């Protein structure tokens, strides 16, 4: 069985009971799960004992509690508050499982060949974040020759451009740092507890960030005004750059969009990727940087 199969099965159980809207006997749940197995290939049998083991795990990973009503069956009783972006994390794990398709389905599905590494570390890192437990990492940055040992307390998991990152507090210095899961070579859970930094709020930490970068030098957010070509503007409106994105105007000449974010490396690389499809109107510092970067790129290709 694939390591993520149990999680997929548990999500199928929850989805079935949510759709049912009323208590369902175990026999009906079991029949449904076995009907799903040919496509996902995540289980070949499902006993009531396994189902009972699934119930607390469903509550842990989704926030939903499933209870039994005498002589009627099982139902979704309540939901606890989830960690920020936890639903998106679960979708990523489900997507990872979806990519493990049976050969018979290959002609009908063509996923992106490039897939981020390190998804196997999602569950243990989430578990450590929920339990406030320290983990030990063998972590190799792309510019380093060998992996270095890191002892950190995971605070939250964040996705950016198809890759997953763990924001964590360094146990020695108390400094916050982001770790790309694709650079983790080994992870070991420990029994050691940690305390989040005073005042840390996972829900708002990245509120004004594009990507995984948040300045720590007192830099304030910027009001960034961009003009996109009409076609690119429609793409950006259908898939916003940031939650603060606001449409100022839309004409035949282009789309005027305003953001309130930190001016970071991640944002600048995103703007560079649009080439002539975007013009920075404000702030001047960012406009000058983008113009200079395009000039340097043009000189390098002459």
PyMOL commands that set and color helices and strands:
alter all, ss='L'
color gray80, all
select helices_A, chain A and resi 5-20+26-40+48-62+86-98+103-108+119-131+181-183+230-238+265-273+275-277+284-300
alter helices_A, ss='H'
color red, helices_A
select strands_A, chain A and resi 64-69+73-79+133-139+148-160+163-170+176-180+184-193+222-228+246-250+255-261+278-282
alter strands_A, ss='S'
color yellow, strands_A
deselect
rebuild
show_as cartoon
